[in-house]
Amino acid sequence: MNLELPPIIEKYVEASNRHDIEAIVPCFSDDAVVHDEAETLRGKQAIERWVVKTIEKYKFQFKPVSVRKDNAEIVVAIEISGTFPGSPVTPDYRFVVEKDNILSLKID
């Protein structure tokens, strides 16, 4: 990756591109919250189900294109290509991280 992403976000992106569920889920804290497609998921079990569902449904690949700080959030614009209408798209992934964990992720 050419962008300087925080290590936990880089790990999340790389694991996501490999579709490695066993590497993606540990990126999140035990009580992490994910907001995606008008759905709110809380905790690792719900996040794991979301990861499995999105991999199967979209077969996505991520390409981070920019990163910036917005108060407590790290905002990464990620070009996502996959098996969905309008591919590729570039939503903002809004991360809140603490040490080696993603505390929250909101995808707009």
Phi and psi restraints in degrees (range 20) as a CNS / XPLOR table:
assign (resid 1 and name C) (resid 2 and name N)
       (resid 2 and name CA) (resid 2 and name C) 1.0 -87.1 20.0 2
assign (resid 2 and name N) (resid 2 and name CA)
       (resid 2 and name C) (resid 3 and name N) 1.0 -25.5 20.0 2
assign (resid 2 and name C) (resid 3 and name N)
       (resid 3 and name CA) (resid 3 and name C) 1.0 -80.4 20.0 2
assign (resid 3 and name N) (resid 3 and name CA)
       (resid 3 and name C) (resid 4 and name N) 1.0 151.2 20.0 2
assign (resid 3 and name C) (resid 4 and name N)
       (resid 4 and name CA) (resid 4 and name C) 1.0 -91.3 20.0 2
assign (resid 4 and name N) (resid 4 and name CA)
       (resid 4 and name C) (resid 5 and name N) 1.0 94.4 20.0 2
assign (resid 4 and name C) (resid 5 and name N)
       (resid 5 and name CA) (resid 5 and name C) 1.0 -96.1 20.0 2
assign (resid 5 and name N) (resid 5 and name CA)
       (resid 5 and name C) (resid 6 and name N) 1.0 150.1 20.0 2
assign (resid 5 and name C) (resid 6 and name N)
       (resid 6 and name CA) (resid 6 and name C) 1.0 -56.2 20.0 2
assign (resid 6 and name N) (resid 6 and name CA)
       (resid 6 and name C) (resid 7 and name N) 1.0 144.5 20.0 2
assign (resid 6 and name C) (resid 7 and name N)
       (resid 7 and name CA) (resid 7 and name C) 1.0 -52.2 20.0 2
assign (resid 7 and name N) (resid 7 and name CA)
       (resid 7 and name C) (resid 8 and name N) 1.0 -40.3 20.0 2
assign (resid 7 and name C) (resid 8 and name N)
       (resid 8 and name CA) (resid 8 and name C) 1.0 -68.1 20.0 2
assign (resid 8 and name N) (resid 8 and name CA)
       (resid 8 and name C) (resid 9 and name N) 1.0 -34.0 20.0 2
assign (resid 8 and name C) (resid 9 and name N)
       (resid 9 and name CA) (resid 9 and name C) 1.0 -72.4 20.0 2
assign (resid 9 and name N) (resid 9 and name CA)
       (resid 9 and name C) (resid 10 and name N) 1.0 -40.4 20.0 2
assign (resid 9 and name C) (resid 10 and name N)
       (resid 10 and name CA) (resid 10 and name C) 1.0 -60.5 20.0 2
assign (resid 10 and name N) (resid 10 and name CA)
       (resid 10 and name C) (resid 11 and name N) 1.0 -42.3 20.0 2
assign (resid 10 and name C) (resid 11 and name N)
       (resid 11 and name CA) (resid 11 and name C) 1.0 -61.5 20.0 2
assign (resid 11 and name N) (resid 11 and name CA)
       (resid 11 and name C) (resid 12 and name N) 1.0 -43.9 20.0 2
assign (resid 11 and name C) (resid 12 and name N)
       (resid 12 and name CA) (resid 12 and name C) 1.0 -60.1 20.0 2
assign (resid 12 and name N) (resid 12 and name CA)
       (resid 12 and name C) (resid 13 and name N) 1.0 -47.3 20.0 2
assign (resid 12 and name C) (resid 13 and name N)
       (resid 13 and name CA) (resid 13 and name C) 1.0 -63.4 20.0 2
assign (resid 13 and name N) (resid 13 and name CA)
       (resid 13 and name C) (resid 14 and name N) 1.0 -46.9 20.0 2
assign (resid 13 and name C) (resid 14 and name N)
       (resid 14 and name CA) (resid 14 and name C) 1.0 -64.1 20.0 2
assign (resid 14 and name N) (resid 14 and name CA)
       (resid 14 and name C) (resid 15 and name N) 1.0 -43.0 20.0 2
assign (resid 14 and name C) (resid 15 and name N)
       (resid 15 and name CA) (resid 15 and name C) 1.0 -64.9 20.0 2
assign (resid 15 and name N) (resid 15 and name CA)
       (resid 15 and name C) (resid 16 and name N) 1.0 -37.6 20.0 2
assign (resid 15 and name C) (resid 16 and name N)
       (resid 16 and name CA) (resid 16 and name C) 1.0 -64.1 20.0 2
assign (resid 16 and name N) (resid 16 and name CA)
       (resid 16 and name C) (resid 17 and name N) 1.0 -41.2 20.0 2
assign (resid 16 and name C) (resid 17 and name N)
       (resid 17 and name CA) (resid 17 and name C) 1.0 -66.5 20.0 2
assign (resid 17 and name N) (resid 17 and name CA)
       (resid 17 and name C) (resid 18 and name N) 1.0 -26.2 20.0 2
assign (resid 17 and name C) (resid 18 and name N)
       (resid 18 and name CA) (resid 18 and name C) 1.0 -86.3 20.0 2
assign (resid 18 and name N) (resid 18 and name CA)
       (resid 18 and name C) (resid 19 and name N) 1.0 -6.7 20.0 2
assign (resid 18 and name C) (resid 19 and name N)
       (resid 19 and name CA) (resid 19 and name C) 1.0 56.4 20.0 2
assign (resid 19 and name N) (resid 19 and name CA)
       (resid 19 and name C) (resid 20 and name N) 1.0 39.5 20.0 2
assign (resid 19 and name C) (resid 20 and name N)
       (resid 20 and name CA) (resid 20 and name C) 1.0 -95.1 20.0 2
assign (resid 20 and name N) (resid 20 and name CA)
       (resid 20 and name C) (resid 21 and name N) 1.0 88.1 20.0 2
assign (resid 20 and name C) (resid 21 and name N)
       (resid 21 and name CA) (resid 21 and name C) 1.0 -57.5 20.0 2
assign (resid 21 and name N) (resid 21 and name CA)
       (resid 21 and name C) (resid 22 and name N) 1.0 -39.7 20.0 2
assign (resid 21 and name C) (resid 22 and name N)
       (resid 22 and name CA) (resid 22 and name C) 1.0 -69.1 20.0 2
assign (resid 22 and name N) (resid 22 and name CA)
       (resid 22 and name C) (resid 23 and name N) 1.0 -15.8 20.0 2
assign (resid 22 and name C) (resid 23 and name N)
       (resid 23 and name CA) (resid 23 and name C) 1.0 -99.7 20.0 2
assign (resid 23 and name N) (resid 23 and name CA)
       (resid 23 and name C) (resid 24 and name N) 1.0 -26.3 20.0 2
assign (resid 23 and name C) (resid 24 and name N)
       (resid 24 and name CA) (resid 24 and name C) 1.0 -72.1 20.0 2
assign (resid 24 and name N) (resid 24 and name CA)
       (resid 24 and name C) (resid 25 and name N) 1.0 -52.2 20.0 2
assign (resid 24 and name C) (resid 25 and name N)
       (resid 25 and name CA) (resid 25 and name C) 1.0 -58.6 20.0 2
assign (resid 25 and name N) (resid 25 and name CA)
       (resid 25 and name C) (resid 26 and name N) 1.0 -41.6 20.0 2
assign (resid 25 and name C) (resid 26 and name N)
       (resid 26 and name CA) (resid 26 and name C) 1.0 -66.0 20.0 2
assign (resid 26 and name N) (resid 26 and name CA)
       (resid 26 and name C) (resid 27 and name N) 1.0 -9.8 20.0 2
assign (resid 26 and name C) (resid 27 and name N)
       (resid 27 and name CA) (resid 27 and name C) 1.0 -67.8 20.0 2
assign (resid 27 and name N) (resid 27 and name CA)
       (resid 27 and name C) (resid 28 and name N) 1.0 -21.3 20.0 2
assign (resid 27 and name C) (resid 28 and name N)
       (resid 28 and name CA) (resid 28 and name C) 1.0 -96.8 20.0 2
assign (resid 28 and name N) (resid 28 and name CA)
       (resid 28 and name C) (resid 29 and name N) 1.0 146.9 20.0 2
assign (resid 28 and name C) (resid 29 and name N)
       (resid 29 and name CA) (resid 29 and name C) 1.0 -69.2 20.0 2
assign (resid 29 and name N) (resid 29 and name CA)
       (resid 29 and name C) (resid 30 and name N) 1.0 163.1 20.0 2
assign (resid 29 and name C) (resid 30 and name N)
       (resid 30 and name CA) (resid 30 and name C) 1.0 -58.4 20.0 2
assign (resid 30 and name N) (resid 30 and name CA)
       (resid 30 and name C) (resid 31 and name N) 1.0 -33.8 20.0 2
assign (resid 30 and name C) (resid 31 and name N)
       (resid 31 and name CA) (resid 31 and name C) 1.0 -110.8 20.0 2
assign (resid 31 and name N) (resid 31 and name CA)
       (resid 31 and name C) (resid 32 and name N) 1.0 28.3 20.0 2
assign (resid 31 and name C) (resid 32 and name N)
       (resid 32 and name CA) (resid 32 and name C) 1.0 -62.3 20.0 2
assign (resid 32 and name N) (resid 32 and name CA)
       (resid 32 and name C) (resid 33 and name N) 1.0 156.7 20.0 2
assign (resid 32 and name C) (resid 33 and name N)
       (resid 33 and name CA) (resid 33 and name C) 1.0 -125.7 20.0 2
assign (resid 33 and name N) (resid 33 and name CA)
       (resid 33 and name C) (resid 34 and name N) 1.0 133.4 20.0 2
assign (resid 33 and name C) (resid 34 and name N)
       (resid 34 and name CA) (resid 34 and name C) 1.0 -121.7 20.0 2
assign (resid 34 and name N) (resid 34 and name CA)
       (resid 34 and name C) (resid 35 and name N) 1.0 132.8 20.0 2
assign (resid 34 and name C) (resid 35 and name N)
       (resid 35 and name CA) (resid 35 and name C) 1.0 -114.9 20.0 2
assign (resid 35 and name N) (resid 35 and name CA)
       (resid 35 and name C) (resid 36 and name N) 1.0 117.6 20.0 2
assign (resid 35 and name C) (resid 36 and name N)
       (resid 36 and name CA) (resid 36 and name C) 1.0 -153.1 20.0 2
assign (resid 36 and name N) (resid 36 and name CA)
       (resid 36 and name C) (resid 37 and name N) 1.0 137.6 20.0 2
assign (resid 36 and name C) (resid 37 and name N)
       (resid 37 and name CA) (resid 37 and name C) 1.0 47.9 20.0 2
assign (resid 37 and name N) (resid 37 and name CA)
       (resid 37 and name C) (resid 38 and name N) 1.0 50.6 20.0 2
assign (resid 37 and name C) (resid 38 and name N)
       (resid 38 and name CA) (resid 38 and name C) 1.0 61.2 20.0 2
assign (resid 38 and name N) (resid 38 and name CA)
       (resid 38 and name C) (resid 39 and name N) 1.0 24.9 20.0 2
assign (resid 38 and name C) (resid 39 and name N)
       (resid 39 and name CA) (resid 39 and name C) 1.0 -125.2 20.0 2
assign (resid 39 and name N) (resid 39 and name CA)
       (resid 39 and name C) (resid 40 and name N) 1.0 141.9 20.0 2
assign (resid 39 and name C) (resid 40 and name N)
       (resid 40 and name CA) (resid 40 and name C) 1.0 -115.4 20.0 2
assign (resid 40 and name N) (resid 40 and name CA)
       (resid 40 and name C) (resid 41 and name N) 1.0 125.0 20.0 2
assign (resid 40 and name C) (resid 41 and name N)
       (resid 41 and name CA) (resid 41 and name C) 1.0 -116.4 20.0 2
assign (resid 41 and name N) (resid 41 and name CA)
       (resid 41 and name C) (resid 42 and name N) 1.0 134.9 20.0 2
assign (resid 41 and name C) (resid 42 and name N)
       (resid 42 and name CA) (resid 42 and name C) 1.0 -124.9 20.0 2
assign (resid 42 and name N) (resid 42 and name CA)
       (resid 42 and name C) (resid 43 and name N) 1.0 128.3 20.0 2
assign (resid 42 and name C) (resid 43 and name N)
       (resid 43 and name CA) (resid 43 and name C) 1.0 88.3 20.0 2
assign (resid 43 and name N) (resid 43 and name CA)
       (resid 43 and name C) (resid 44 and name N) 1.0 159.9 20.0 2
assign (resid 43 and name C) (resid 44 and name N)
       (resid 44 and name CA) (resid 44 and name C) 1.0 -64.0 20.0 2
assign (resid 44 and name N) (resid 44 and name CA)
       (resid 44 and name C) (resid 45 and name N) 1.0 -35.3 20.0 2
assign (resid 44 and name C) (resid 45 and name N)
       (resid 45 and name CA) (resid 45 and name C) 1.0 -64.4 20.0 2
assign (resid 45 and name N) (resid 45 and name CA)
       (resid 45 and name C) (resid 46 and name N) 1.0 -46.1 20.0 2
assign (resid 45 and name C) (resid 46 and name N)
       (resid 46 and name CA) (resid 46 and name C) 1.0 -65.5 20.0 2
assign (resid 46 and name N) (resid 46 and name CA)
       (resid 46 and name C) (resid 47 and name N) 1.0 -39.0 20.0 2
assign (resid 46 and name C) (resid 47 and name N)
       (resid 47 and name CA) (resid 47 and name C) 1.0 -66.2 20.0 2
assign (resid 47 and name N) (resid 47 and name CA)
       (resid 47 and name C) (resid 48 and name N) 1.0 -39.9 20.0 2
assign (resid 47 and name C) (resid 48 and name N)
       (resid 48 and name CA) (resid 48 and name C) 1.0 -61.5 20.0 2
assign (resid 48 and name N) (resid 48 and name CA)
       (resid 48 and name C) (resid 49 and name N) 1.0 -43.6 20.0 2
assign (resid 48 and name C) (resid 49 and name N)
       (resid 49 and name CA) (resid 49 and name C) 1.0 -60.8 20.0 2
assign (resid 49 and name N) (resid 49 and name CA)
       (resid 49 and name C) (resid 50 and name N) 1.0 -40.4 20.0 2
assign (resid 49 and name C) (resid 50 and name N)
       (resid 50 and name CA) (resid 50 and name C) 1.0 -63.4 20.0 2
assign (resid 50 and name N) (resid 50 and name CA)
       (resid 50 and name C) (resid 51 and name N) 1.0 -44.5 20.0 2
assign (resid 50 and name C) (resid 51 and name N)
       (resid 51 and name CA) (resid 51 and name C) 1.0 -60.6 20.0 2
assign (resid 51 and name N) (resid 51 and name CA)
       (resid 51 and name C) (resid 52 and name N) 1.0 -48.8 20.0 2
assign (resid 51 and name C) (resid 52 and name N)
       (resid 52 and name CA) (resid 52 and name C) 1.0 -58.9 20.0 2
assign (resid 52 and name N) (resid 52 and name CA)
       (resid 52 and name C) (resid 53 and name N) 1.0 -46.4 20.0 2
assign (resid 52 and name C) (resid 53 and name N)
       (resid 53 and name CA) (resid 53 and name C) 1.0 -63.0 20.0 2
assign (resid 53 and name N) (resid 53 and name CA)
       (resid 53 and name C) (resid 54 and name N) 1.0 -44.4 20.0 2
assign (resid 53 and name C) (resid 54 and name N)
       (resid 54 and name CA) (resid 54 and name C) 1.0 -71.4 20.0 2
assign (resid 54 and name N) (resid 54 and name CA)
       (resid 54 and name C) (resid 55 and name N) 1.0 -34.8 20.0 2
assign (resid 54 and name C) (resid 55 and name N)
       (resid 55 and name CA) (resid 55 and name C) 1.0 -63.3 20.0 2
assign (resid 55 and name N) (resid 55 and name CA)
       (resid 55 and name C) (resid 56 and name N) 1.0 -47.9 20.0 2
assign (resid 55 and name C) (resid 56 and name N)
       (resid 56 and name CA) (resid 56 and name C) 1.0 -64.3 20.0 2
assign (resid 56 and name N) (resid 56 and name CA)
       (resid 56 and name C) (resid 57 and name N) 1.0 -41.0 20.0 2
assign (resid 56 and name C) (resid 57 and name N)
       (resid 57 and name CA) (resid 57 and name C) 1.0 -75.6 20.0 2
assign (resid 57 and name N) (resid 57 and name CA)
       (resid 57 and name C) (resid 58 and name N) 1.0 -40.4 20.0 2
assign (resid 57 and name C) (resid 58 and name N)
       (resid 58 and name CA) (resid 58 and name C) 1.0 -113.4 20.0 2
assign (resid 58 and name N) (resid 58 and name CA)
       (resid 58 and name C) (resid 59 and name N) 1.0 -18.6 20.0 2
assign (resid 58 and name C) (resid 59 and name N)
       (resid 59 and name CA) (resid 59 and name C) 1.0 45.9 20.0 2
assign (resid 59 and name N) (resid 59 and name CA)
       (resid 59 and name C) (resid 60 and name N) 1.0 49.9 20.0 2
assign (resid 59 and name C) (resid 60 and name N)
       (resid 60 and name CA) (resid 60 and name C) 1.0 -76.4 20.0 2
assign (resid 60 and name N) (resid 60 and name CA)
       (resid 60 and name C) (resid 61 and name N) 1.0 161.2 20.0 2
assign (resid 60 and name C) (resid 61 and name N)
       (resid 61 and name CA) (resid 61 and name C) 1.0 -135.5 20.0 2
assign (resid 61 and name N) (resid 61 and name CA)
       (resid 61 and name C) (resid 62 and name N) 1.0 139.0 20.0 2
assign (resid 61 and name C) (resid 62 and name N)
       (resid 62 and name CA) (resid 62 and name C) 1.0 -104.6 20.0 2
assign (resid 62 and name N) (resid 62 and name CA)
       (resid 62 and name C) (resid 63 and name N) 1.0 143.0 20.0 2
assign (resid 62 and name C) (resid 63 and name N)
       (resid 63 and name CA) (resid 63 and name C) 1.0 -139.5 20.0 2
assign (resid 63 and name N) (resid 63 and name CA)
       (resid 63 and name C) (resid 64 and name N) 1.0 99.5 20.0 2
assign (resid 63 and name C) (resid 64 and name N)
       (resid 64 and name CA) (resid 64 and name C) 1.0 -61.6 20.0 2
assign (resid 64 and name N) (resid 64 and name CA)
       (resid 64 and name C) (resid 65 and name N) 1.0 133.5 20.0 2
assign (resid 64 and name C) (resid 65 and name N)
       (resid 65 and name CA) (resid 65 and name C) 1.0 -115.4 20.0 2
assign (resid 65 and name N) (resid 65 and name CA)
       (resid 65 and name C) (resid 66 and name N) 1.0 -22.0 20.0 2
assign (resid 65 and name C) (resid 66 and name N)
       (resid 66 and name CA) (resid 66 and name C) 1.0 -158.6 20.0 2
assign (resid 66 and name N) (resid 66 and name CA)
       (resid 66 and name C) (resid 67 and name N) 1.0 158.7 20.0 2
assign (resid 66 and name C) (resid 67 and name N)
       (resid 67 and name CA) (resid 67 and name C) 1.0 -142.8 20.0 2
assign (resid 67 and name N) (resid 67 and name CA)
       (resid 67 and name C) (resid 68 and name N) 1.0 141.4 20.0 2
assign (resid 67 and name C) (resid 68 and name N)
       (resid 68 and name CA) (resid 68 and name C) 1.0 -154.6 20.0 2
assign (resid 68 and name N) (resid 68 and name CA)
       (resid 68 and name C) (resid 69 and name N) 1.0 159.9 20.0 2
assign (resid 68 and name C) (resid 69 and name N)
       (resid 69 and name CA) (resid 69 and name C) 1.0 -94.3 20.0 2
assign (resid 69 and name N) (resid 69 and name CA)
       (resid 69 and name C) (resid 70 and name N) 1.0 141.1 20.0 2
assign (resid 69 and name C) (resid 70 and name N)
       (resid 70 and name CA) (resid 70 and name C) 1.0 -138.2 20.0 2
assign (resid 70 and name N) (resid 70 and name CA)
       (resid 70 and name C) (resid 71 and name N) 1.0 91.3 20.0 2
assign (resid 70 and name C) (resid 71 and name N)
       (resid 71 and name CA) (resid 71 and name C) 1.0 56.9 20.0 2
assign (resid 71 and name N) (resid 71 and name CA)
       (resid 71 and name C) (resid 72 and name N) 1.0 -120.5 20.0 2
assign (resid 71 and name C) (resid 72 and name N)
       (resid 72 and name CA) (resid 72 and name C) 1.0 -82.6 20.0 2
assign (resid 72 and name N) (resid 72 and name CA)
       (resid 72 and name C) (resid 73 and name N) 1.0 -8.4 20.0 2
assign (resid 72 and name C) (resid 73 and name N)
       (resid 73 and name CA) (resid 73 and name C) 1.0 -94.7 20.0 2
assign (resid 73 and name N) (resid 73 and name CA)
       (resid 73 and name C) (resid 74 and name N) 1.0 147.8 20.0 2
assign (resid 73 and name C) (resid 74 and name N)
       (resid 74 and name CA) (resid 74 and name C) 1.0 -106.9 20.0 2
assign (resid 74 and name N) (resid 74 and name CA)
       (resid 74 and name C) (resid 75 and name N) 1.0 116.5 20.0 2
assign (resid 74 and name C) (resid 75 and name N)
       (resid 75 and name CA) (resid 75 and name C) 1.0 -102.8 20.0 2
assign (resid 75 and name N) (resid 75 and name CA)
       (resid 75 and name C) (resid 76 and name N) 1.0 119.2 20.0 2
assign (resid 75 and name C) (resid 76 and name N)
       (resid 76 and name CA) (resid 76 and name C) 1.0 -117.4 20.0 2
assign (resid 76 and name N) (resid 76 and name CA)
       (resid 76 and name C) (resid 77 and name N) 1.0 117.1 20.0 2
assign (resid 76 and name C) (resid 77 and name N)
       (resid 77 and name CA) (resid 77 and name C) 1.0 -78.3 20.0 2
assign (resid 77 and name N) (resid 77 and name CA)
       (resid 77 and name C) (resid 78 and name N) 1.0 122.8 20.0 2
assign (resid 77 and name C) (resid 78 and name N)
       (resid 78 and name CA) (resid 78 and name C) 1.0 -123.1 20.0 2
assign (resid 78 and name N) (resid 78 and name CA)
       (resid 78 and name C) (resid 79 and name N) 1.0 120.5 20.0 2
assign (resid 78 and name C) (resid 79 and name N)
       (resid 79 and name CA) (resid 79 and name C) 1.0 -76.1 20.0 2
assign (resid 79 and name N) (resid 79 and name CA)
       (resid 79 and name C) (resid 80 and name N) 1.0 123.0 20.0 2
assign (resid 79 and name C) (resid 80 and name N)
       (resid 80 and name CA) (resid 80 and name C) 1.0 -115.5 20.0 2
assign (resid 80 and name N) (resid 80 and name CA)
       (resid 80 and name C) (resid 81 and name N) 1.0 123.8 20.0 2
assign (resid 80 and name C) (resid 81 and name N)
       (resid 81 and name CA) (resid 81 and name C) 1.0 -114.4 20.0 2
assign (resid 81 and name N) (resid 81 and name CA)
       (resid 81 and name C) (resid 82 and name N) 1.0 150.5 20.0 2
assign (resid 81 and name C) (resid 82 and name N)
       (resid 82 and name CA) (resid 82 and name C) 1.0 175.5 20.0 2
assign (resid 82 and name N) (resid 82 and name CA)
       (resid 82 and name C) (resid 83 and name N) 1.0 -163.6 20.0 2
assign (resid 82 and name C) (resid 83 and name N)
       (resid 83 and name CA) (resid 83 and name C) 1.0 -94.4 20.0 2
assign (resid 83 and name N) (resid 83 and name CA)
       (resid 83 and name C) (resid 84 and name N) 1.0 64.9 20.0 2
assign (resid 83 and name C) (resid 84 and name N)
       (resid 84 and name CA) (resid 84 and name C) 1.0 -143.9 20.0 2
assign (resid 84 and name N) (resid 84 and name CA)
       (resid 84 and name C) (resid 85 and name N) 1.0 153.1 20.0 2
assign (resid 84 and name C) (resid 85 and name N)
       (resid 85 and name CA) (resid 85 and name C) 1.0 -59.7 20.0 2
assign (resid 85 and name N) (resid 85 and name CA)
       (resid 85 and name C) (resid 86 and name N) 1.0 138.8 20.0 2
assign (resid 85 and name C) (resid 86 and name N)
       (resid 86 and name CA) (resid 86 and name C) 1.0 84.6 20.0 2
assign (resid 86 and name N) (resid 86 and name CA)
       (resid 86 and name C) (resid 87 and name N) 1.0 3.6 20.0 2
assign (resid 86 and name C) (resid 87 and name N)
       (resid 87 and name CA) (resid 87 and name C) 1.0 -61.8 20.0 2
assign (resid 87 and name N) (resid 87 and name CA)
       (resid 87 and name C) (resid 88 and name N) 1.0 134.8 20.0 2
assign (resid 87 and name C) (resid 88 and name N)
       (resid 88 and name CA) (resid 88 and name C) 1.0 -88.3 20.0 2
assign (resid 88 and name N) (resid 88 and name CA)
       (resid 88 and name C) (resid 89 and name N) 1.0 160.0 20.0 2
assign (resid 88 and name C) (resid 89 and name N)
       (resid 89 and name CA) (resid 89 and name C) 1.0 -126.2 20.0 2
assign (resid 89 and name N) (resid 89 and name CA)
       (resid 89 and name C) (resid 90 and name N) 1.0 162.6 20.0 2
assign (resid 89 and name C) (resid 90 and name N)
       (resid 90 and name CA) (resid 90 and name C) 1.0 -132.7 20.0 2
assign (resid 90 and name N) (resid 90 and name CA)
       (resid 90 and name C) (resid 91 and name N) 1.0 77.8 20.0 2
assign (resid 90 and name C) (resid 91 and name N)
       (resid 91 and name CA) (resid 91 and name C) 1.0 -80.0 20.0 2
assign (resid 91 and name N) (resid 91 and name CA)
       (resid 91 and name C) (resid 92 and name N) 1.0 164.3 20.0 2
assign (resid 91 and name C) (resid 92 and name N)
       (resid 92 and name CA) (resid 92 and name C) 1.0 -87.9 20.0 2
assign (resid 92 and name N) (resid 92 and name CA)
       (resid 92 and name C) (resid 93 and name N) 1.0 130.5 20.0 2
assign (resid 92 and name C) (resid 93 and name N)
       (resid 93 and name CA) (resid 93 and name C) 1.0 -101.7 20.0 2
assign (resid 93 and name N) (resid 93 and name CA)
       (resid 93 and name C) (resid 94 and name N) 1.0 114.2 20.0 2
assign (resid 93 and name C) (resid 94 and name N)
       (resid 94 and name CA) (resid 94 and name C) 1.0 -101.7 20.0 2
assign (resid 94 and name N) (resid 94 and name CA)
       (resid 94 and name C) (resid 95 and name N) 1.0 104.8 20.0 2
assign (resid 94 and name C) (resid 95 and name N)
       (resid 95 and name CA) (resid 95 and name C) 1.0 -99.8 20.0 2
assign (resid 95 and name N) (resid 95 and name CA)
       (resid 95 and name C) (resid 96 and name N) 1.0 141.7 20.0 2
assign (resid 95 and name C) (resid 96 and name N)
       (resid 96 and name CA) (resid 96 and name C) 1.0 -116.3 20.0 2
assign (resid 96 and name N) (resid 96 and name CA)
       (resid 96 and name C) (resid 97 and name N) 1.0 121.0 20.0 2
assign (resid 96 and name C) (resid 97 and name N)
       (resid 97 and name CA) (resid 97 and name C) 1.0 -122.0 20.0 2
assign (resid 97 and name N) (resid 97 and name CA)
       (resid 97 and name C) (resid 98 and name N) 1.0 152.8 20.0 2
assign (resid 97 and name C) (resid 98 and name N)
       (resid 98 and name CA) (resid 98 and name C) 1.0 -141.2 20.0 2
assign (resid 98 and name N) (resid 98 and name CA)
       (resid 98 and name C) (resid 99 and name N) 1.0 117.6 20.0 2
assign (resid 98 and name C) (resid 99 and name N)
       (resid 99 and name CA) (resid 99 and name C) 1.0 54.1 20.0 2
assign (resid 99 and name N) (resid 99 and name CA)
       (resid 99 and name C) (resid 100 and name N) 1.0 -116.7 20.0 2
assign (resid 99 and name C) (resid 100 and name N)
       (resid 100 and name CA) (resid 100 and name C) 1.0 -105.1 20.0 2
assign (resid 100 and name N) (resid 100 and name CA)
       (resid 100 and name C) (resid 101 and name N) 1.0 31.6 20.0 2
assign (resid 100 and name C) (resid 101 and name N)
       (resid 101 and name CA) (resid 101 and name C) 1.0 -137.2 20.0 2
assign (resid 101 and name N) (resid 101 and name CA)
       (resid 101 and name C) (resid 102 and name N) 1.0 145.7 20.0 2
assign (resid 101 and name C) (resid 102 and name N)
       (resid 102 and name CA) (resid 102 and name C) 1.0 -89.3 20.0 2
assign (resid 102 and name N) (resid 102 and name CA)
       (resid 102 and name C) (resid 103 and name N) 1.0 119.3 20.0 2
assign (resid 102 and name C) (resid 103 and name N)
       (resid 103 and name CA) (resid 103 and name C) 1.0 -85.8 20.0 2
assign (resid 103 and name N) (resid 103 and name CA)
       (resid 103 and name C) (resid 104 and name N) 1.0 -36.5 20.0 2
assign (resid 103 and name C) (resid 104 and name N)
       (resid 104 and name CA) (resid 104 and name C) 1.0 -153.4 20.0 2
assign (resid 104 and name N) (resid 104 and name CA)
       (resid 104 and name C) (resid 105 and name N) 1.0 153.9 20.0 2
assign (resid 104 and name C) (resid 105 and name N)
       (resid 105 and name CA) (resid 105 and name C) 1.0 -142.3 20.0 2
assign (resid 105 and name N) (resid 105 and name CA)
       (resid 105 and name C) (resid 106 and name N) 1.0 124.6 20.0 2
assign (resid 105 and name C) (resid 106 and name N)
       (resid 106 and name CA) (resid 106 and name C) 1.0 -121.7 20.0 2
assign (resid 106 and name N) (resid 106 and name CA)
       (resid 106 and name C) (resid 107 and name N) 1.0 126.3 20.0 2
assign (resid 106 and name C) (resid 107 and name N)
       (resid 107 and name CA) (resid 107 and name C) 1.0 -106.5 20.0 2
assign (resid 107 and name N) (resid 107 and name CA)
       (resid 107 and name C) (resid 108 and name N) 1.0 116.6 20.0 2
